[in-house]
Amino acid sequence: MQEFSRSLPMLLYRAVDAVMPRFRRIFSDFGLTEQQWRVLRVLWEQDEIALGALAELTLIPAPSLVGIVRRLQSQDFVTRRRSDDDRRIVYVLLTPAGRALQARVQPRVDQAYAELRDSIDAGEWNRLLDSLDELARETLETSRPSQDK
């Protein structure tokens, strides 16, 4: 059996506990939750995205995401529109206020990332990100039910 303190789940929990407080303080300073941040972060790259795709990217279940988007909409950071082609599809769009928020939040987030990157060698940082990405991708691919049935 793997030593408890060196088990992958515990190492991941410890890493989250070490990294996320600095980001949560930033989000809190701007009145955002971590989940709202994830939504805005995606929209800062894409401006507009279907709700289902947003749920997949942010790892937030669609029913929960609806409430998060509603709260962001009440703050005028996002808006929603239905697809003209398929009324079941709802798009989430970034507003000018949502874009302006990015200009205020992003420098602080960039600083937090710089501090984290400076805590380890640049090569180690890149290997860490690549390894975590590969582990998540491979684990998801092998855990999905086969489509061949």
Phi and psi in degrees as a GROMACS rama.xvg file:
@    title "Ramachandran Plot"
@    xaxis  label "Phi"
@    yaxis  label "Psi"
@TYPE xy
-65.4343  136.171  GLN-2
-57.0061  132.197  GLU-3
-50.9461  -49.3808  PHE-4
-70.0549  -16.2834  SER-5
-106.615  7.47888  ARG-6
-73.6604  145.987  SER-7
-55.3953  -47.9648  LEU-8
-57.8046  -41.575  PRO-9
-69.4869  -38.1131  MET-10
-64.6296  -40.1723  LEU-11
-66.1225  -43.1553  LEU-12
-60.0438  -44.3057  TYR-13
-63.4103  -39.9449  ARG-14
-64.2712  -44.235  ALA-15
-61.6534  -43.9168  VAL-16
-64.3139  -28.2859  ASP-17
-82.5048  -34.8776  ALA-18
-91.2231  -44.2248  VAL-19
-68.8923  -31.4963  MET-20
-55.0084  -40.0115  PRO-21
-63.9148  -37.1794  ARG-22
-74.0666  -40.7943  PHE-23
-61.1803  -35.0492  ARG-24
-62.8301  -41.964  ARG-25
-63.0814  -49.4705  ILE-26
-57.7784  -45.3534  PHE-27
-61.2408  -39.3564  SER-28
-60.0783  -23.9061  ASP-29
-107.362  11.4001  PHE-30
71.5794  27.4571  GLY-31
-111.422  147.884  LEU-32
-89.4703  166.997  THR-33
-60.2986  -40.4528  GLU-34
-67.4691  -39.1604  GLN-35
-63.3603  -39.9843  GLN-36
-58.2955  -45.2846  TRP-37
-59.3579  -42.3593  ARG-38
-62.924  -49.5735  VAL-39
-62.9268  -38.8795  LEU-40
-59.6406  -42.1044  ARG-41
-64.7802  -45.0842  VAL-42
-68.2389  -27.3842  LEU-43
-67.3098  -19.8519  TRP-44
-95.1771  -28.856  GLU-45
-120.001  -13.5063  GLN-46
65.7551  -39.123  ASP-47
-149.825  140.709  GLU-48
-158.056  147.369  ILE-49
-67.5281  144.211  ALA-50
-55.483  -42.3893  LEU-51
-62.3422  -42.7793  GLY-52
-67.2885  -36.2977  ALA-53
-64.2288  -41.0939  LEU-54
-60.855  -43.1116  ALA-55
-64.9749  -44.4071  GLU-56
-68.9205  -38.3025  LEU-57
-87.9062  -8.65165  THR-58
61.3686  34.3378  LEU-59
-113.751  123.03  ILE-60
-55.9693  141.096  PRO-61
-52.0792  -43.9108  ALA-62
-60.391  -38.0827  PRO-63
-71.3711  -37.6454  SER-64
-62.3004  -34.4274  LEU-65
-58.0043  -44.9279  VAL-66
-66.4885  -39.0657  GLY-67
-64.187  -44.4263  ILE-68
-64.7877  -40.0723  VAL-69
-59.0631  -43.9014  ARG-70
-66.8602  -40.187  ARG-71
-64.3598  -35.1262  LEU-72
-67.6209  -39.4418  GLN-73
-66.459  -21.7588  SER-74
-91.3569  1.6588  GLN-75
65.8852  27.1724  ASP-76
-91.0902  -26.2236  PHE-77
-138.651  165.65  VAL-78
-138.798  169.115  THR-79
-126.152  153.009  ARG-80
-149.418  146.45  ARG-81
-83.5444  148.659  ARG-82
-66.17  140.272  SER-83
-72.37  -29.1017  ASP-84
-85.8722  -35.9214  ASP-85
-139.118  102.778  ASP-86
-63.4622  -13.6947  ARG-87
-75.4238  -21.0046  ARG-88
-89.4119  127.658  ILE-89
-115.312  129.741  VAL-90
-99.4411  143.841  TYR-91
-107.669  130.288  VAL-92
-123.041  143.481  LEU-93
-77.9229  139.343  LEU-94
-97.577  168.692  THR-95
-57.486  -36.5203  PRO-96
-65.4489  -35.7206  ALA-97
-66.2877  -37.7962  GLY-98
-69.0529  -39.9466  ARG-99
-63.9575  -36.1482  ALA-100
-61.1004  -39.0415  LEU-101
-57.4672  -42.5264  GLN-102
-62.2105  -27.9275  ALA-103
-86.4675  -37.6226  ARG-104
-84.2174  -41.4576  VAL-105
-56.3934  -40.8669  GLN-106
-60.3074  -36.9384  PRO-107
-70.6181  -38.7532  ARG-108
-66.5832  -42.288  VAL-109
-60.0041  -38.6891  ASP-110
-64.8154  -42.0735  GLN-111
-62.3603  -41.6911  ALA-112
-63.3111  -41.8415  TYR-113
-61.1912  -41.6343  ALA-114
-63.4748  -41.5514  GLU-115
-65.5312  -46.0261  LEU-116
-61.4457  -36.78  ARG-117
-71.1983  -13.7782  ASP-118
-79.0783  -15.3253  SER-119
-139.368  164.207  ILE-120
-57.8361  142.708  ASP-121
-58.2143  -39.0119  ALA-122
-65.7053  -41.6049  GLY-123
-62.9325  -40.6678  GLU-124
-58.4174  -48.7586  TRP-125
-66.1203  -40.0066  ASN-126
-64.461  -39.4617  ARG-127
-59.7972  -50.14  LEU-128
-62.0975  -45.0913  LEU-129
-62.5483  -42.8279  ASP-130
-65.6631  -43.7092  SER-131
-63.6943  -41.1457  LEU-132
-63.4971  -44.903  ASP-133
-64.2427  -43.7154  GLU-134
-59.9013  -46.6982  LEU-135
-63.5027  -45.6286  ALA-136
-63.3763  -48.4955  ARG-137
-66.0962  -40.2748  GLU-138
-65.6813  -41.7746  THR-139
-64.7191  -42.0387  LEU-140
-64.0004  -39.874  GLU-141
-80.0355  -18.0891  THR-142
-93.4616  -10.3584  SER-143
-74.4564  142.686  ARG-144
-63.7226  146.101  PRO-145
-64.9785  139.167  SER-146
-89.4146  -2.07988  GLN-147
-82.4283  -4.51358  ASP-148
